[in-house]
Amino acid sequence: MSKRWYQENRRDPWRREARSKGYRARSAYKLKQIQDKFGIIRKGDSVLDVGCHPGGWTQVAVEEVGGDGFVLGVDLLSTSPVEGATIIIGDISKNSTLSYISEILDGKNLNTVISDISPKLTGRYDTDQAISLELSTLVMDTAMLILTPGGNFVTKIFQGTGIEGLMKAAKQRFSNVQRYAPTASRKSSSETYLICQNKLPRPKKDARGKTAYQQVQEHLEEIDVLVKNIETEDAPAVKGFRKLSRKREG
């Protein structure tokens, strides 16, 4: 841990505020700011928090849905219990996890899917951004399977190649799509949030029969970013979107 990192985090006002209010992570204030601006969670809603560890977003969701609402958090990592929420360990890309979520919901409509999911950072921005794009796209596809029409979806994305493809896929599935950078995000961070409101009863014509994942792949191919799994001497294979150098012109 570098001395600079320690000093920056020690001075971080959002981290201090989170501690003083009992939130598990400073990221709780990102969701609070998103909620203040867009009102994505309503009283009595059922909310799914994907990638919920350590539980800061889950805590905020519980506050927003009130006593008549329901909050379910899922993560690959074990997360300490959050009062007022149900927490499970699972991989959202697995059918078994989706079946378990459906069982827990027990017929409830799922109104909102939120996700502050992030890859384990490698320190190579292109690689980290590509993996983040893949994660966010997979979460969107999951949301489309389980969200009720009119529902909302929020996910973190890193600025970079492929975002426009994800934005286009979102606009074909929701009536209102925006990007938003909360002030609680670090100034040095390239993260932003994709805010998708009012899920359409069915995707628009160009998106029918396609997943968001497939559409983002098509977008990357259109802008000459190769999309395939490779291995090199200095970098391991990465599932899904792998950004390589652009094709050389004639």
N, C-alpha and C positions, 0 to 999 in steps of 0.2 A: 504494500500500500504506500503510495507516494506521499511525501509531506504536503505537496500542493493539493492533492485530492482531499487529504484530511482537513487542511485549512479551509478549503472551499465548502466542504460539507459542514464544518463547524460554524461557518458564518451563514449558512443557508437559512433564511427566515422561514421558508415553507417547512423545512424539516423541524425547526424549533416549534412552529405552530402546530404541526401534526402531533408532536410529542405532548405538547401541553393540552391538546384536546382529546388525547387518547386514540388517535388514529395510528395504524401500524406502519404507514408509509406516507411520505410527502405527496405521493401520487393521488392520495385521496382528494387533494385540493384541485387536481386537474379535473376529476369527475364532477366535483362540486361546481366548478366554473362552467363546465359543459352543461350541467343541469340548469344553472342559473340563466344561461343564454338560450338554450334550446328546449328545456323542459321535456327531456326524452323519457323520464320516468314519472308516472303519475301515482297518486294514492291508490292502493288496492291492486297495483300491477303485479304480474309475475315476471321476474327478471332472472336471466341466466348470465353469470359472470364467468367468462371463459379465460383461463389462465389467471385464476383468482389469487394465487399466492403472492404476497403474504396475507392479503385480506383487506387492504385499505379500501378498494373499490366496493367490496362486498359490504363493508361497514356503512359506507355512504348510501348504497342501494337500500339497505335495511331501513335507514332513516327516511328515505324518500318514499318507500312504498307504504310505510305506516303499519299499523297493527293488522289491517285486513289484507296486506300484500304477502307475497312469497318471493324469497330470494334463494337461488341455488348457485353455488360456486363449484367449479370443476378445475382441477389442475393435475398435472403429472406429479407434482410435489405434494407432500403431506402439508396441509394447512391447519393451523390451530383453529379450534371451533370459534365461530363468530355468533354471538348471541342474536337470535332472531333469524338465522340463516341455516340452510342445509349445505354441508360441504362434502364433496366426494372426490376421490382420486380416480382419474381416468384420462384417456386420450380421446379428444373430441373427434378425431378423424376415424375412430373405430366404431363400427356398427353396434358393438356390444355396449359402448358407452352411451350412444344415442338411445338405445333400447332402455338402458337403465334410467336415463333422464326422463324418457317418456313414462316409464313406470312410476317415477317419483312425482311427476306432474299430475298423474292420475286424472287426466281429462281437462286440467286447467289450460286455458289459453296462455301462451307465452307472449307477452307484450313487448319485451325489450331484451336484446342481447348486447352485452357490453364486453369489451375485451381490451385490456391493457397489455396484451401478450407481447413478449419480446424474445428474440433469440438469445442464446448464450453468446455474448459478443466475442469475436475473434480479434478485434482490433484492426481488421481490414475492412474499410468502409463499404466497398463494393460488395464483398461477400455478405457482410452483416445486413446491408440494405436488401440484397436479393433474398436472403432467408426470411427477413421480416415481411417482405412483399408476399412471399409464399404463405407464411403463417396467416397473415391478414386475409388473403384470398380464400384460404381453406376455411377460416372462421366464417367468412361471408357465405360460402356455400353451405356450411352447417346451419347458419341462421336462416337461410332460405328454406331449409327443410322443416324447421320447427317453429318459426315465427308465425303468428297469426296475421292475416291481412290487416294493414293499418299499423303494424308494429314497427319498432325502431331498432336501429343497429348502430353501434359505435365501435370503432377499432383504431388502434394506433398504427401509423405507418411512418416510415422514414422517407424523407425527401430523396428523390432520385429516379432513376430509370424505371419505367413500368407503372408509376403512379397514375398516369393518365389513362392507362388501360384499365386499371382497377376502378377509377372514377367513372369511366364509360360503362363498365359492367354494372356499377352501383346505380347509375342513372336509368338503366334499363330495368331495374328491379324496385326502385323506390321513387316516390314523386318529388322528394326534396333531398338533394345531396350537396353537402358543403364540406370544405376543409376548415379546420379551426385549430389554432395554436393557443392553448391556455397560457396565461401569464405565469402560472405555477410551473411550467416547463423551464428547465435551465436555459439560460440565454445561449449557451454553447451547443444546445441540443438541436439536432436536425429533425426531431420528431414532430409530427402533426397528427391530428385526429380526423378521421373520416366520419362525418355525422350524416347518417341516412335515416330519413323519416318517412313514415307512411308506406309500408311495404305494399306494392301493387298486388291485386288478386292473382295476376299472372305476369311474367316478364313481358316486356315489349317484344315485338315480332322478331327483331334481329337476334335476340338473346334466347329465344325458345329452342329447347333441345340442346342447349349448351350450359356448361357450368361457368361460373366466374373464372375459375382456374383455366379452363380452355380458352376463354376470351383474352385473359391476360397473356397467355402463351402466344396467341395469334398477334396481339399487339407487339410483343417483344420481337417476333419474327418480322413484322412489318417495318420495324425501325432498325433492322439488321443486328439485333442482339441474339446470338445463338442461344438456344434453350435445350440443353441436354446435360446429362451427367458425364463428367470427365474426371480423370485423376491425373495430376501432374506430380513432379518430384517434390514441389514445395507447397502443394495444397491438396487436401483430401477431397474426395468426391462429396458433393452436396446434393441432396435430394431436390428434384424439381428445378426451380429457376436458377440457372448458373450463368452469370454474366461473363462473357468473354470479350476479347477485343473485337471492335467492329470489323466487318469484312473489308478487305482492301478493295478500292475501286479499280476497275479495269486496269 
